Amino acid sequence: MSAKESAVSAPAGAPALSRLLLSTAQAVRGVREGRSLSDLLPQVPAALRPGTQALAFTVMRRLGVAQALRARLAPRPPAPPVEALVLCALALLWPQDGPPPYADHTLVDQAVAATRRLSPGAAGFVNAVLRRFLREREALVAAVRQDPVARANHPRWWIQRLQADWPDQAEALMAAAAHHPPMALRVNSRQQDRDRYRQALEAAGLAADLPQDPQLPDALVLHQPCPVERLPGFAEGTVSVQDLSAQRSAALLLGPQGQALPPGARVLDACAAPGGKTAHLLERADLEVLALDADPSRLTRVDQTLSRLGLRARTQAADARAVAHWWDGQLFDAILLDAPCSASGIVRRHPDIAWLRREADITALAQVQAELLDALWPLLKPGGRLLYATCSVFKAEGQDQIAAFLQRLGTDQVQVDPVSPGHLLPLADNAAGRPAALAGDGFFYALLHKPSPA
């Protein structure tokens, strides 16, 4: 919708902006109460879902400034449903590059209309707050930008942790979280090579870049995101959507040519949902894979993913730490441990994550990661390999976690393969000539070897 369009002039069949604002406010309130957008958005009526998702993501990326503005404009917060609506409107009124999606007067009018449906007595309050912001916008924007939380649009503890872990990159990491990530594809090498698939994309009017990286043999990056229904062969399993950093797991565990493990090797994917890495392993090599996940509902997604791609693995709902409840006593040739983590590396895809996490979560998650490493390492054959991965940029869940594991076991019991990339940051790499469009999510990888007996 352009800046000149209002709910009245919206295209036939398009939901009124006031309805979208109500739906978005409900989602934002849910996040502030501790629920994720991934759980909330599927509950939104289908007609409102695309618009609600777009607006909710925008609000999440500007929640810091919106909260700071609300505190200045209305020191005494209104009822939570009304406050969430005010936050949405303030976030959407915040100055941005390029033309705004809605004219100021349209947004204010529709926010007030939404308030009348939500809480009629609060309509005057919302109108006054938003119109005061428009009158004093320049001064308010300048004042709010002095607040570190508002400027970074991340919680204070998150900012401090990034500054401690990555002092030279912290500002860039928080700025990157405000931008939409690229849409990366993984071509199913059992069905088609990526050069031919790239041609199929071009025939469908979709342009894509081909990363020149031996750890990304199946990857393509679209110039513009699109619905998966537009991808040739998606329903038939020819292609999947998977971030570039996530795609590195198969090449690291199997080797760039997929020959680091013998055919039929026993592989454990210890925390498999939603199944993208499981599938990639099976696309690249003939393996006997056991895919575990502690959440039975999430394990269903693994089965669905494998079914679409025409692949097979044994799936089992179990906490990988409770070895006695699921292990059959046979050692594994390789283990993929994509451990539960803060997901701090994927905030540009899921901007609610930064506002859902608490600082205490990092300590708790690091403990779970350590317990998984200690429980699974004895299940690996001598000469086997374990790939530890997290989609986190926090060193407590990556570099520090592996350093502590090495200290517990000793270098005579575990060795880190030099091919391990360590922390991957979701930033352009000027030295390597990698543009922002080819920057994968924030990840950590360590490939660990168990020495064979002398």
C-alpha positions in Angstrom: 0.0 0.0 0.0 1.5 3.4 -1.0 1.6 6.5 1.2 -1.4 7.9 -0.5 -3.6 4.9 0.0 -5.9 4.5 3.0 -8.2 1.7 4.2 -11.0 3.4 2.1 -9.0 3.3 -1.1 -7.4 -0.1 -0.5 -7.7 -2.6 -3.4 -10.9 -4.6 -3.4 -10.7 -7.5 -1.0 -7.7 -6.1 0.9 -8.2 -5.9 4.7 -8.7 -2.4 6.2 -5.5 -1.0 7.9 -7.4 -0.7 11.1 -8.0 -4.5 11.1 -4.4 -5.1 10.3 -3.3 -2.8 13.2 -5.6 -4.7 15.6 -4.2 -8.0 14.5 -0.6 -6.8 14.7 -1.1 -5.2 18.1 -2.4 -8.6 19.4 0.7 -10.3 18.1 3.0 -7.6 19.5 1.3 -7.9 22.9 1.8 -11.7 22.7 5.5 -11.3 22.1 5.8 -8.9 25.1 4.1 -11.5 27.2 6.6 -14.2 26.1 5.1 -15.9 23.1 6.8 -16.2 19.7 5.5 -14.8 16.4 6.1 -18.3 15.0 3.4 -19.5 17.4 1.2 -16.5 17.2 1.0 -15.8 13.4 -0.5 -19.2 12.4 -3.5 -18.3 14.7 -4.2 -15.1 12.6 -7.1 -15.4 10.1 -5.7 -16.3 6.6 -6.9 -13.0 5.0 -5.0 -10.9 7.6 -1.9 -13.1 8.0 0.4 -11.7 5.3 -0.2 -8.1 6.3 0.0 -8.9 10.0 3.3 -10.6 9.6 4.8 -7.8 7.6 3.7 -5.2 10.1 4.6 -7.3 13.1 8.2 -7.9 11.8 8.6 -4.1 11.2 7.3 -3.3 14.7 9.7 -5.9 16.3 12.6 -4.3 14.4 11.7 -0.9 15.9 10.3 -2.0 19.3 13.1 -0.3 21.2 12.3 3.1 19.7 8.6 2.6 20.0 8.9 1.7 23.7 11.1 4.8 24.4 8.7 7.0 22.6 5.7 5.7 24.5 7.5 6.3 27.8 8.1 9.9 26.8 4.6 10.6 25.4 2.7 8.7 28.0 4.7 8.1 31.2 1.8 6.2 32.7 1.3 3.2 30.3 -2.3 2.4 29.2 -3.9 -1.0 29.4 -1.7 -3.7 27.6 -3.9 -4.1 24.5 -4.0 -0.3 24.0 -0.3 0.0 24.7 0.5 -2.6 22.1 -1.6 -0.7 19.5 0.3 2.6 20.4 3.6 0.8 20.0 2.6 -0.5 16.6 1.6 3.0 15.4 4.7 4.7 16.8 7.0 2.1 15.2 5.3 2.6 11.8 5.5 6.4 12.1 9.2 6.3 12.9 11.3 7.9 10.1 12.8 5.5 7.6 14.7 5.3 4.4 12.4 5.7 1.4 8.7 6.5 1.2 6.6 5.4 4.2 4.1 2.6 3.7 1.3 4.8 4.9 0.6 8.5 5.0 0.9 9.9 8.5 -2.7 11.0 8.7 -3.9 7.6 7.4 -2.0 5.7 10.0 -3.2 7.9 12.8 -6.8 7.8 11.7 -6.8 4.0 11.3 -5.0 3.5 14.6 -7.8 5.6 16.3 -10.4 3.6 14.4 -8.8 0.4 15.6 -8.8 1.7 19.2 -12.5 2.4 19.0 -13.1 -1.2 18.2 -10.7 -2.4 20.9 -11.4 0.1 23.8 -13.6 3.0 22.8 -12.7 5.0 25.9 -9.1 5.1 24.9 -9.5 6.5 21.4 -8.9 10.1 22.5 -5.8 9.1 24.4 -4.3 7.3 21.3 -5.2 10.2 19.0 -3.5 12.7 21.4 -0.4 10.6 21.7 0.1 10.0 18.0 -0.7 13.6 17.0 1.7 14.9 19.6 4.4 12.7 18.2 3.8 14.1 14.7 3.9 17.7 16.0 7.2 17.1 18.0 8.7 14.3 15.9 12.0 15.9 15.2 12.8 16.7 18.8 11.4 13.3 20.0 13.4 11.4 17.5 16.6 13.2 18.5 16.0 12.6 22.2 15.1 8.9 21.8 18.2 8.3 19.7 20.3 9.0 22.8 18.9 5.9 24.5 21.2 2.9 23.7 18.2 0.4 23.7 16.2 2.6 21.4 19.1 3.3 19.1 20.0 -0.4 18.8 16.5 -1.8 19.0 17.8 -4.6 21.2 17.5 -5.2 25.0 20.3 -3.7 27.1 21.7 -7.0 28.2 21.9 -8.2 24.6 23.7 -5.0 23.6 26.2 -5.5 26.4 26.9 -9.1 25.5 27.5 -8.3 21.9 29.8 -5.5 22.8 31.8 -7.9 25.1 31.9 -10.7 22.5 32.4 -8.6 19.4 33.5 -5.1 20.2 34.4 -4.3 16.7 31.3 -5.7 15.1 28.6 -5.1 17.7 27.1 -2.0 16.0 27.1 -3.7 12.6 25.4 -6.8 14.0 22.6 -4.8 15.5 22.2 -2.8 12.4 22.1 -5.9 10.2 19.2 -7.3 12.3 17.0 -4.4 11.0 17.3 -5.6 7.4 15.5 -8.4 5.6 17.8 -11.5 5.0 18.4 -13.0 1.6 16.4 -16.1 0.5 18.8 -19.0 0.0 17.9 -22.2 -1.7 19.4 -25.7 -1.5 19.1 -27.8 -4.6 18.5 -31.5 -4.0 21.6 -33.0 -5.7 19.9 -36.4 -6.0 17.4 -34.8 -8.4 19.3 -32.0 -10.2 22.5 -30.1 -10.1 22.3 -26.5 -9.2 23.5 -25.1 -12.6 20.5 -26.7 -14.3 18.2 -25.6 -11.5 19.5 -22.0 -11.9 18.4 -22.2 -15.5 15.0 -23.4 -14.4 14.8 -20.4 -12.1 15.7 -18.1 -14.9 13.0 -19.6 -17.1 10.5 -18.9 -14.3 11.7 -15.3 -14.1 13.7 -15.7 -11.0 17.3 -14.5 -10.9 19.8 -16.1 -8.5 23.5 -15.9 -7.5 25.7 -18.9 -7.2 28.1 -18.8 -4.1 31.6 -19.8 -5.0 32.3 -21.7 -1.8 33.3 -25.4 -1.6 31.2 -25.7 1.6 28.1 -24.6 -0.3 27.9 -27.0 -3.3 24.1 -26.9 -3.6 23.4 -23.3 -2.7 21.7 -20.5 -4.7 20.6 -17.1 -3.5 17.6 -15.4 -5.0 17.9 -11.8 -6.0 14.4 -11.3 -4.6 12.4 -13.5 -2.2 9.4 -15.2 -3.5 6.7 -17.7 -2.3 7.9 -21.3 -2.4 5.0 -22.1 -4.8 6.9 -20.1 -7.5 10.0 -22.3 -7.1 10.2 -24.9 -9.9 9.9 -28.4 -8.5 9.5 -27.4 -4.9 6.5 -29.7 -4.3 8.4 -32.5 -6.0 11.4 -32.1 -3.7 13.9 -30.6 -6.2 14.7 -27.6 -3.9 14.4 -26.4 -0.3 14.7 -23.1 1.4 17.7 -23.1 3.7 20.1 -20.4 4.9 23.7 -20.4 3.6 25.2 -20.9 7.1 22.9 -23.8 7.8 23.9 -25.5 4.6 27.5 -25.7 5.7 26.7 -28.5 8.1 26.6 -31.2 5.4 29.9 -30.3 3.8 31.6 -30.1 7.2 30.3 -33.4 8.5 30.7 -35.3 5.1 33.6 -33.4 3.6 33.1 -31.2 0.4 32.9 -34.2 -1.8 30.7 -36.2 0.6 33.2 -39.0 1.0 34.4 -38.5 4.6 31.9 -41.2 5.7 31.5 -44.6 4.1 28.2 -45.6 2.5 25.8 -46.8 5.1 27.5 -45.0 7.9 25.5 -44.6 11.1 24.8 -41.0 11.7 22.9 -39.4 14.6 21.1 -36.1 14.2 20.6 -35.3 17.8 18.3 -32.3 17.7 16.9 -32.7 14.2 13.8 -30.5 13.9 12.7 -29.0 11.5 14.8 -31.4 9.4 16.7 -29.3 6.9 20.1 -30.5 8.0 19.0 -34.1 8.2 17.7 -33.9 4.7 20.8 -32.3 3.3 23.0 -35.1 4.8 20.8 -37.7 3.0 20.8 -35.7 -0.2 24.6 -35.8 -0.2 25.3 -39.3 0.9 23.9 -42.8 1.5 23.6 -42.9 5.3 21.7 -44.7 8.0 20.4 -41.7 10.0 18.6 -41.6 13.3 16.9 -38.2 13.8 16.0 -37.3 17.4 14.1 -34.4 18.7 12.7 -33.8 22.2 9.4 -32.3 20.8 7.2 -34.8 19.1 5.2 -32.1 17.3 8.5 -30.6 15.9 9.6 -34.1 14.9 6.5 -34.3 12.6 8.0 -31.5 10.6 11.1 -33.7 10.1 9.0 -36.5 8.7 7.1 -34.1 6.4 10.4 -32.6 5.1 11.9 -36.0 4.3 8.7 -37.1 2.7 8.6 -34.1 0.3 12.2 -34.8 -0.7 11.8 -38.5 -1.1 14.3 -39.3 1.6 14.2 -41.8 4.5 15.5 -41.7 8.1 14.5 -43.2 11.4 12.9 -40.5 13.6 12.3 -40.8 17.3 11.0 -38.4 19.9 13.6 -38.3 22.8 15.8 -36.0 24.8 19.2 -36.8 23.4 20.7 -36.4 26.9 18.6 -39.3 28.2 20.8 -41.9 26.4 19.4 -44.9 28.2 15.9 -44.2 26.9 16.7 -44.2 23.2 20.2 -45.6 22.4 20.5 -49.2 21.1 24.1 -49.6 22.2 25.6 -49.3 18.7 28.2 -46.5 18.2 27.8 -43.9 15.6 30.2 -43.0 12.8 29.2 -39.4 13.0 27.0 -37.1 15.1 25.4 -33.8 14.2 24.6 -31.8 17.4 22.7 -28.7 16.3 22.1 -27.8 19.9 19.3 -25.7 21.4 20.5 -22.1 21.7 19.5 -18.5 22.0 19.0 -18.2 18.2 20.8 -14.9 18.5 22.3 -15.4 15.0 18.9 -15.4 13.2 17.2 -12.2 14.6 17.0 -10.7 11.1 14.7 -13.6 10.2 12.9 -13.7 13.6 13.1 -10.2 15.0 11.0 -11.2 18.1 13.8 -13.4 19.4 15.8 -10.5 20.9 12.7 -9.4 22.9 11.8 -12.9 24.0 15.1 -13.9 25.4 16.3 -13.1 28.9 20.0 -12.9 30.0 19.5 -15.9 32.3 18.5 -18.0 29.3 22.0 -17.9 27.9 23.4 -19.6 31.1 20.6 -22.2 31.1 21.1 -23.0 27.4 24.9 -23.2 27.7 24.3 -25.8 30.5 22.0 -27.8 28.2 24.6 -27.7 25.4 27.4 -28.9 27.7 25.2 -31.8 28.9 24.5 -32.8 25.3 28.1 -32.8 24.4 29.0 -34.9 27.4 26.2 -37.3 26.9 26.8 -37.9 23.1 30.6 -38.0 22.9 30.8 -41.5 24.4 28.3 -42.7 21.6 30.8 -41.8 18.9 33.1 -44.5 17.4 36.9 -44.0 17.7 37.9 -42.2 14.5 34.4 -40.7 14.3 33.4 -37.1 14.0 30.9 -34.8 15.8 29.8 -31.5 14.4 28.7 -29.1 17.1 26.5 -26.3 15.8 24.4 -23.4 17.1 22.7 -20.5 15.3 24.1 -18.1 17.9 26.6 -15.3 17.8 27.2 -15.4 21.5 30.5 -16.9 22.4 29.1 -18.6 25.5 27.2 -20.9 23.1 30.1 -21.4 20.7 33.7 -20.7 21.2 33.6 -20.7 25.0 31.4 -23.9 25.0 33.9 -25.8 22.9 36.9 -24.5 24.9 35.2 -25.8 28.1 34.5 -29.2 26.5 38.2 -29.5 25.4 39.3 -28.7 28.9 37.0 -31.3 30.4 38.2 -34.1 28.1 41.7 -33.1 27.2 43.2 -32.8 23.7 44.2 -36.5 23.8 40.5 -37.4 23.8 39.1 -34.8 21.3 40.6 -32.8 18.5 39.1 -29.8 16.7 39.4 -30.1 12.9 41.0 -26.9 11.5 38.3 -26.8 8.8 35.9 -25.7 11.6 34.8 -22.2 10.7 34.0 -21.2 14.3 31.7 -18.2 14.6 30.1 -17.0 11.4 28.7 -13.5 11.7 25.7 -12.4 9.5 27.7 -9.6 7.9 29.3 -8.8 4.6 32.9 -9.8 4.3 34.8 -7.2 2.4 38.1 -9.1 2.6 36.5 -12.2 1.0 34.5 -10.2 -1.5 31.3 -11.5 0.0 28.4 -8.9 -0.3 25.6 -8.6 2.2 23.3 -10.6 0.0 25.5 -13.6 0.4 26.0 -13.3 4.2 24.4 -16.3 5.9 22.9 -16.2 9.4 25.0 -16.1 12.5 26.2 -19.6 13.3 28.9 -21.4 15.2 30.5 -24.7 14.0 33.2 -26.9 15.5 34.1 -30.2 13.9 35.4 -32.6 16.6 37.3 -35.8 16.0 37.6 -38.7 18.4 41.1 -40.2 17.9 41.5 -43.8 17.0 43.4 -46.0 19.4 47.1 -46.2 18.7 
